[in-house]
Amino acid sequence: MNPSGSLALLRARIGAPALNTPAPLAVLAVAVAGLLALPVLVVLSNVLTPTNDTWSHLAATVLPDYVRNSLVLMAGVAFGVIVGGVSTAWLTVMCRFPGRRIFEWALLLPMAVPAYVMAYAYTDFLQFAGPVQTWLREMTGWGPREYWFPDVRSLGGAVVMLSLVLYPYVYLLARSAFLEQSDSMLEVARVCGYGPWGTFLRVALPLARPAIVAGTALALMETLADFGTVSYFGVQTFTTGIFRAWFSMGDPVAAAQLSAVLLGFVFLVLFIERVTRARASFHNTSHRKRLRNVYRLTGFRAAVAVLFCVTPLVLGFLMPVGILTELAVSSGDSQFGARYFQLTFNTVTLAAVTAVLAVALALLVGYAGRSTRSRGVAIATRVAGMGYAVPGAVIAVGVLIPVTRLDHVLESWITALTGASPGLLLTGSIAALVYAYLVRFFAVSLQAVEAGLTKITPSMDSAARSLGYGPGATLAHVHAPLLWRSALSAALLVLVDVMKELPATFVMRPFNFDTLAVQAYNLASDERLAEAATPALTIVVVGLVPLFVLSRMMLRKGEGGSEMVTGVKAG
């Protein structure tokens, strides 16, 4: 046997430091994490920066409104997503009724509709000149000021729009938690005299609480990050205040300080979620996890179950898509043609470039975390993924401040060397925008890649090293071919997230470079809702692609975890 080969095999098996800690890969992973964390650090560094009277003016006038509206939004959305997500998850897992198999995957469809797109659709449908109020006046003969009708463009309307879009976060996690619960625990609850409601409230709901809290935290972070809905409805929140401080008042420091306060809300949500999850640590020690005893619903109870499931599906997907389709077909976009295809090309280009870079960086960081025992790399991996919890408006501010300064430095250097000004190299192109996207959505690709890496046995790393492969070659020739499914899923998720992202795109897009999201927002802001329907509908259609993949994965898991119905009656 070759002595060098034997030595390599021995060192691979015992985890020798020289092979188990690839220094170049670890350094690259830490560098990527630092680059992705830079915008957040820039925002936090401006908290104590002296500024002019802008901050004191904001604190005395609109800051209380920002805080109050944000708290009301969070409370309302939390209630809405918990009620909608938990009830539908319990019904589709534990009950059998007509249409349940369809509802299992269809209840995820509202995730494909951005909240601002839903706001545009319902505004056209419910406004004074819309079909609902027009029909109401024709049927009753009332005049314009002779009846009261709720205003959808309000704080309450924003709560409803965001709840309809975000409840699938809770539905997905709560459903997985219910599927993982042991059938024996539910049998014990029945033996103790608990009916369906008692079993749900006393046993199933407490066991699923960590998952419900995690889903609610995700929904609340998306609520705090929303710009399109609250801006269109005229609701003053931190995201609209950041845009106002930057563009209207021309004060980037005040915008950064508002962003820091908004980050405080995000960290508070994360802290509450972490503390709640730690205190609610439930472990299932039973080996029986297959749900044999479920409730068969008939008659009135089946009708109520169908109503509970069909209501969020109709209000959150079918109606807005139907409204947008009718507007696009009947009126459409007057700019449909070369302009529309240019917008689509811009959007797809940004999304594709970001998706490829995000997956490549996720492979680098994820594999570095797998192949090294360095605590620094482990911390860097977590730091690199924290951008998903940061609103797009905050990231835009954190990127623009350092990138603009770097642009001016580069411009002065190149001008001094060549005598000609190159212009803004970073903020004048899509480079800074792609960087902001990577900060925002890197965590999506990282989680997908890490999930794929956990399925690859560590013995394959040892075998590759025994054959003389270094870390880079092992990643390229061994892990990458095995991770193509995870990488494809990550790329699809990032692509759709980029297409829907509005705040960062709206702030950082180059001059005369619009996307479908920006076009829809601009047209809707000009009250040209019919023309905004075409780009908005395109975003929704593209968003259905990863949801189809996700629903197939969920159904496979559900088929593995749900068993034969024994005919237990609900009553």
C-alpha positions in Angstrom: 0.0 0.0 0.0 1.2 3.5 -0.8 2.5 5.0 2.6 1.3 8.5 1.6 -2.2 7.2 0.8 -2.3 5.3 4.1 -1.3 8.4 6.0 -3.9 10.5 4.2 -6.6 7.9 5.0 -5.5 7.7 8.6 -5.5 11.5 9.0 -8.9 11.7 7.3 -10.4 9.2 9.7 -9.0 10.8 12.9 -9.8 14.3 11.8 -6.3 15.7 11.7 -6.4 19.5 12.0 -4.5 20.1 8.8 -7.2 18.4 6.8 -10.2 19.1 9.0 -9.7 22.9 9.1 -9.3 24.2 5.5 -8.0 27.7 6.3 -8.6 29.3 2.9 -12.2 28.1 2.8 -12.8 29.3 6.4 -11.3 32.7 5.6 -13.6 33.0 2.6 -16.7 32.1 4.6 -15.9 34.6 7.3 -15.2 37.3 4.6 -18.6 36.6 2.9 -20.4 36.7 6.3 -18.7 40.1 7.1 -19.7 41.5 3.7 -23.3 40.4 4.1 -23.4 41.8 7.7 -21.9 45.2 6.7 -25.2 47.0 5.9 -26.7 46.1 9.3 -23.6 47.2 11.0 -23.7 50.5 9.1 -27.2 51.2 10.2 -26.5 50.4 13.8 -23.3 52.6 13.7 -25.5 55.6 12.9 -27.6 55.4 16.0 -25.5 57.9 18.0 -24.3 59.9 15.0 -25.0 63.7 15.5 -27.6 65.0 13.0 -29.5 68.1 12.3 -33.0 68.9 13.4 -34.6 66.2 11.2 -34.6 63.5 13.9 -36.0 65.8 16.6 -38.7 66.9 14.1 -39.6 63.3 13.4 -39.6 62.4 17.1 -41.9 65.2 17.9 -44.4 64.7 15.0 -44.6 61.3 13.2 -42.5 58.9 15.3 -45.3 58.2 17.8 -47.5 57.3 14.8 -44.9 55.0 13.4 -44.7 53.2 16.7 -48.4 53.0 17.3 -49.2 51.8 13.7 -46.4 49.3 13.8 -47.7 47.8 17.0 -51.3 47.7 15.8 -50.2 46.0 12.6 -48.2 43.4 14.5 -51.0 42.7 16.9 -53.6 42.4 14.1 -51.5 40.3 11.8 -50.5 38.0 14.7 -54.1 37.4 15.5 -55.1 36.9 11.8 -52.3 34.5 10.9 -52.7 32.4 14.1 -56.4 32.0 13.6 -56.2 31.3 9.9 -53.1 29.2 9.9 -53.7 27.0 13.0 -57.4 26.3 12.3 -56.8 25.2 8.7 -53.7 23.2 9.6 -55.7 21.3 12.3 -58.6 20.6 10.0 -56.5 19.3 7.1 -54.4 17.0 9.4 -56.9 15.7 11.9 -60.2 15.8 10.0 -61.6 14.1 6.9 -64.1 16.1 4.8 -64.8 16.8 1.2 -62.0 18.6 -0.6 -59.4 18.1 2.1 -56.8 16.7 -0.3 -57.1 19.9 -2.4 -57.0 22.2 0.6 -53.8 20.6 1.8 -51.8 22.2 -1.0 -54.1 25.0 -2.1 -54.0 26.8 1.2 -50.3 27.7 0.4 -51.3 29.6 -2.8 -51.7 33.0 -1.1 -47.9 33.0 -0.5 -47.5 33.6 -4.2 -49.4 36.9 -4.0 -47.4 39.9 -2.7 -49.3 41.9 -0.2 -49.0 45.1 -2.3 -50.5 43.2 -5.3 -53.4 42.1 -3.2 -53.9 45.7 -2.0 -54.1 46.9 -5.6 -56.7 44.3 -6.4 -59.0 44.9 -3.5 -58.7 48.6 -3.8 -60.1 48.4 -7.3 -62.8 46.0 -6.2 -64.0 47.8 -3.1 -63.4 51.5 -4.0 -66.4 53.9 -4.6 -66.3 53.4 -8.4 -65.6 49.7 -8.0 -68.1 46.9 -8.8 -69.2 46.2 -5.1 -70.2 49.8 -4.2 -71.7 50.3 -7.7 -73.8 47.2 -7.3 -74.8 48.3 -3.8 -76.0 51.7 -5.0 -77.9 50.2 -7.9 -79.7 47.7 -5.7 -80.6 50.2 -2.9 -80.9 53.5 -4.8 -78.6 55.1 -2.2 -76.6 58.2 -3.1 -72.9 58.7 -2.6 -73.3 60.1 1.0 -76.2 58.0 2.1 -74.5 54.9 3.3 -71.3 53.8 5.1 -68.8 51.5 3.6 -65.5 50.4 5.2 -62.4 52.0 3.7 -60.0 49.3 2.5 -57.2 51.9 2.3 -56.7 52.1 6.0 -54.8 50.5 8.9 -57.4 47.8 9.2 -57.3 47.1 5.5 -53.5 46.7 5.8 -54.0 44.2 8.6 -56.4 42.2 6.5 -54.2 42.2 3.4 -51.1 41.1 5.3 -53.0 38.4 7.2 -54.3 36.9 4.1 -50.9 36.8 2.5 -48.9 35.7 5.5 -51.1 33.0 7.3 -49.4 30.2 5.2 -46.3 30.7 7.3 -48.2 29.5 10.3 -50.2 27.0 8.4 -47.1 25.3 7.0 -45.3 25.0 10.3 -48.3 24.2 12.4 -49.3 21.4 9.9 -45.9 19.9 10.2 -46.1 20.0 14.0 -49.5 18.3 14.0 -48.3 15.6 11.6 -45.3 14.9 13.9 -47.5 14.4 17.0 -48.0 10.9 18.3 -51.3 9.2 17.9 -50.9 7.6 21.3 -51.0 11.0 23.0 -54.3 11.8 21.3 -55.7 8.5 22.4 -54.8 9.2 26.0 -56.6 12.5 25.7 -59.7 10.7 24.5 -59.4 8.2 27.3 -59.3 11.1 29.8 -62.6 12.3 28.4 -61.5 15.1 26.1 -63.6 15.6 23.0 -62.2 17.1 19.7 -62.1 20.6 21.2 -60.5 19.5 24.4 -57.9 17.4 22.6 -57.1 20.3 20.4 -56.9 22.9 23.2 -55.3 20.8 25.9 -52.9 18.5 24.0 -52.3 19.3 20.3 -52.1 23.1 20.6 -49.6 23.2 23.4 -47.4 20.7 21.7 -47.4 22.7 18.5 -46.8 26.0 20.2 -43.1 26.3 19.3 -44.0 25.9 15.6 -46.9 28.3 15.8 -44.7 30.9 17.5 -42.0 30.5 14.9 -44.5 30.9 12.0 -46.0 34.0 13.6 -42.5 35.5 14.1 -41.8 35.1 10.4 -45.1 36.7 9.5 -44.4 39.6 11.9 -41.0 40.2 10.4 -42.6 40.4 6.9 -45.2 42.8 8.3 -42.5 45.1 9.6 -40.6 44.9 6.3 -43.7 45.7 4.2 -43.6 48.9 2.2 -45.9 48.6 -0.8 -49.1 47.9 1.1 -48.7 50.5 3.9 -47.4 53.1 1.5 -50.3 52.6 -1.0 -52.9 52.6 1.9 -51.3 55.8 3.4 -50.4 54.1 6.7 -47.4 55.7 8.4 -44.9 53.1 9.5 -41.2 52.9 9.9 -40.6 51.8 6.3 -42.5 54.8 4.8 -40.7 57.1 7.3 -37.3 55.8 6.1 -38.2 56.6 2.5 -39.5 60.0 3.5 -36.3 60.9 5.5 -34.1 59.8 2.7 -35.8 61.2 -0.4 -38.0 64.0 0.9 -35.8 65.4 3.6 -32.5 64.3 2.1 -31.1 63.1 5.4 -29.5 59.6 5.2 -28.4 59.7 8.9 -32.0 60.2 10.0 -33.1 57.4 7.6 -30.4 55.2 9.2 -31.6 56.0 12.7 -35.2 55.2 11.8 -33.9 51.9 10.3 -32.1 51.2 13.6 -35.4 51.7 15.5 -37.1 49.4 13.1 -34.3 46.8 13.6 -35.1 47.1 17.3 -38.7 45.9 16.6 -37.3 43.0 14.5 -34.9 41.9 17.2 -37.7 42.1 19.8 -39.8 39.7 17.7 -36.8 37.4 17.4 -36.1 37.6 21.1 -39.7 36.8 22.0 -39.7 33.9 19.6 -36.4 32.5 20.9 -37.5 32.8 24.6 -40.9 31.3 23.9 -39.4 28.4 22.0 -36.9 27.7 24.7 -39.5 27.7 27.4 -41.9 25.5 25.3 -39.6 22.7 24.5 -41.7 19.6 24.0 -40.3 16.2 23.1 -42.3 13.2 21.8 -40.9 10.0 23.3 -43.5 7.7 21.8 -42.6 5.5 18.9 -46.2 5.7 17.5 -46.3 8.8 15.3 -48.8 7.7 12.7 -52.2 9.2 12.9 -54.6 6.4 12.8 -57.5 8.0 14.6 -58.9 11.1 12.9 -62.2 12.8 12.9 -64.6 12.1 10.0 -66.8 15.1 9.5 -70.2 14.9 7.8 -73.2 17.1 7.3 -73.1 20.5 9.0 -69.6 19.9 10.5 -68.1 19.1 7.1 -69.7 22.3 5.7 -68.1 24.4 8.4 -64.7 22.8 7.9 -65.0 23.5 4.1 -66.0 27.1 4.9 -63.0 27.6 7.2 -60.6 26.3 4.5 -62.2 27.9 1.5 -62.5 31.4 3.0 -58.7 32.2 3.2 -58.1 30.5 -0.1 -60.8 32.6 -1.9 -60.0 35.9 -0.2 -56.2 35.4 -0.3 -55.7 33.9 -3.8 -58.8 33.3 -6.1 -60.3 36.7 -5.7 -57.2 38.9 -6.1 -56.0 36.8 -9.1 -59.5 36.9 -10.6 -59.7 40.7 -10.2 -56.2 41.2 -11.7 -57.0 38.8 -14.6 -60.2 40.7 -15.4 -58.4 44.0 -15.3 -55.5 42.7 -17.5 -57.9 41.3 -20.0 -60.5 44.1 -20.2 -58.2 47.1 -19.9 -54.6 45.9 -19.6 -51.4 47.8 -19.7 -51.2 50.5 -22.4 -47.4 50.0 -22.3 -47.7 46.3 -23.1 -45.2 45.5 -25.7 -41.5 46.4 -26.0 -41.7 48.3 -22.6 -43.3 45.4 -20.8 -40.8 42.9 -22.2 -37.9 45.1 -21.1 -39.3 45.2 -17.6 -39.6 41.4 -17.6 -36.1 41.1 -18.9 -34.8 43.4 -16.2 -36.7 41.5 -13.5 -35.6 38.1 -14.6 -32.0 39.2 -15.1 -31.8 40.6 -11.5 -33.5 37.5 -10.1 -31.3 35.0 -12.0 -28.0 36.7 -11.2 -28.9 37.0 -7.6 -30.1 33.4 -7.4 -26.9 32.0 -9.0 -24.6 34.1 -6.7 -26.7 33.3 -3.6 -26.5 29.5 -4.2 -22.7 29.7 -5.0 -22.1 31.6 -1.8 -24.4 29.3 0.2 -22.4 26.3 -1.0 -19.2 28.0 0.1 -20.4 29.1 3.5 -22.4 25.9 4.1 -19.5 23.6 3.2 -17.1 25.7 5.3 -19.3 25.2 8.3 -19.5 21.5 7.6 -15.7 20.9 7.0 -14.3 22.9 9.9 -14.8 22.9 13.6 -13.9 26.5 14.0 -16.2 28.5 16.2 -15.6 31.6 14.2 -16.9 29.9 11.0 -20.0 28.7 12.9 -20.7 32.2 14.1 -20.0 33.6 10.6 -22.5 31.2 9.1 -25.2 32.4 11.5 -24.3 36.1 10.9 -24.4 35.6 7.1 -28.0 34.4 7.4 -29.4 37.2 9.6 -30.2 39.5 6.6 -33.5 37.7 6.0 -34.9 39.2 9.3 -33.9 42.7 8.2 -36.5 44.7 6.1 -35.5 45.6 2.6 -35.7 49.4 3.4 -33.2 49.0 6.2 -30.8 47.0 3.9 -31.2 49.6 1.2 -30.1 52.4 3.6 -27.2 50.2 5.0 -26.0 49.5 1.5 -26.3 52.9 0.0 -24.3 54.8 2.7 -21.0 52.8 2.3 -21.4 52.0 -1.4 -22.1 55.7 -2.3 -18.9 56.7 -0.4 -16.9 54.0 -2.2 -18.3 55.1 -5.5 -17.1 58.7 -4.9 -13.6 57.4 -3.9 -13.4 55.2 -7.0 -14.6 58.1 -9.2 -11.9 60.4 -7.8 -9.2 57.9 -8.2 -10.1 57.0 -11.8 -10.6 60.6 -12.7 -7.1 61.4 -11.3 -5.5 58.6 -13.3 -7.4 58.9 -16.6 -8.6 62.5 -16.6 -12.1 61.3 -17.4 -14.9 60.7 -14.9 -16.3 57.1 -15.1 -19.5 58.1 -13.3 -21.0 56.0 -10.5 -19.7 52.5 -11.1 -21.7 50.7 -8.3 -24.8 52.6 -7.6 -25.1 53.5 -11.3 -25.4 49.8 -12.2 -27.2 46.8 -10.8 -24.2 45.8 -8.8 -25.3 47.5 -5.6 -28.8 46.3 -6.1 -27.7 42.7 -6.4 -25.6 43.1 -3.3 -28.7 44.3 -1.4 -30.6 41.3 -2.6 -27.8 38.9 -1.5 -27.9 40.5 2.0 -31.7 40.1 2.1 -32.2 36.6 0.8 -28.9 34.8 1.4 -30.5 33.0 4.3 -33.0 31.3 2.0 -30.3 29.7 -0.1 -28.1 28.9 2.9 -30.9 27.0 4.8 -31.7 24.9 1.7 -28.1 24.1 1.1 -27.4 23.2 4.7 -30.5 21.0 4.7 -29.0 19.1 1.7 -25.6 18.9 3.3 -27.0 17.2 6.4 -28.2 14.3 4.2 -24.7 13.6 2.9 -22.8 11.2 5.2 -19.5 12.5 6.6 -17.8 9.3 5.4 -17.9 10.7 1.9 -15.7 13.6 2.9 -13.2 11.2 4.5 -13.3 9.0 1.4 -12.7 12.0 -0.9 -9.8 13.2 1.2 -8.3 9.7 1.2 -8.2 9.9 -2.6 -6.3 13.2 -2.4 -9.1 15.7 -2.9 -8.8 18.9 -1.1 -11.8 20.8 0.3 -12.5 22.7 -2.9 -12.2 19.5 -5.1 -14.4 17.6 -2.6 -17.1 20.3 -2.8 -16.9 20.5 -6.6 -16.7 16.8 -7.4 -18.6 15.1 -4.5 -21.0 17.4 -2.8 -22.2 19.7 -5.7 -23.6 16.8 -7.8 -25.4 15.4 -4.7 -26.8 18.9 -3.8 -28.3 19.8 -7.2 -31.9 19.4 -5.9 -31.3 21.5 -2.9 -29.5 24.1 -5.0 -32.3 24.2 -7.5 -34.9 24.7 -4.7 -32.8 27.4 -3.2 -32.4 29.2 -6.6 -36.1 29.0 -7.2 -37.0 30.5 -3.8 -34.4 33.3 -4.2 -35.6 34.1 -7.7 -39.2 34.5 -6.6 -38.3 36.5 -3.5 -36.2 38.9 -5.7 -39.1 39.3 -8.2 -41.4 40.3 -5.3 -39.0 42.6 -3.4 -40.1 46.2 -3.7 -38.4 48.5 -1.0 -34.8 47.7 -1.9 -35.5 47.7 -5.6 -37.4 51.0 -5.4 -34.6 52.7 -3.6 -31.5 51.2 -5.3 -32.4 50.6 -8.9 -30.3 52.4 -11.4 -31.7 55.4 -13.3 -34.2 54.4 -16.0 -34.1 50.7 -14.8 -37.4 49.5 -13.6 -38.8 46.0 -12.7 -42.2 44.5 -12.7 -42.6 45.3 -9.0 -41.6 48.9 -9.4 -43.8 49.3 -12.5 -46.8 47.9 -10.7 -46.2 50.2 -7.7 -45.8 53.3 -9.8 -48.9 52.6 -11.9 -51.0 51.8 -8.8 -49.7 55.0 -7.0 -50.9 57.0 -10.0 -54.4 55.3 -9.6 -53.8 53.4 -12.9 -54.9 50.1 -11.4 -56.0 48.5 -14.6 -52.5 49.0 -16.1 -50.8 47.8 -12.9 -52.7 44.5 -13.2 -50.4 43.1 -16.0 -47.1 43.3 -14.1 -48.7 42.4 -10.8 -50.3 39.2 -12.4 -46.9 38.3 -13.9 -45.3 38.4 -10.4 -48.0 36.1 -9.0 -47.7 33.6 -11.9 -43.9 33.3 -11.4 -44.4 32.9 -7.6 -46.5 29.8 -8.2 -43.5 27.8 -9.4 -41.7 27.3 -6.0 -45.0 26.9 -4.3 -45.8 24.0 -6.6 -42.5 22.3 -5.6 -43.1 23.1 -1.9 -46.7 21.7 -2.0 -45.5 18.5 -3.6 -42.9 18.1 -0.8 -45.5 18.8 1.8 -47.9 16.2 0.4 -45.2 13.5 0.3 -44.6 14.2 4.0 -48.3 14.2 4.7 -48.8 10.9 2.9 -46.1 9.4 5.1 -47.6 10.7 8.3 -51.4 10.3 7.8 -53.0 6.9 7.9 -56.2 5.1 7.4 -59.3 6.8 8.7 -61.1 4.8 11.4 -64.3 6.6 11.3 -64.1 8.5 14.6 -67.0 10.9 14.7 -66.6 14.5 15.6 -69.3 15.5 18.1 
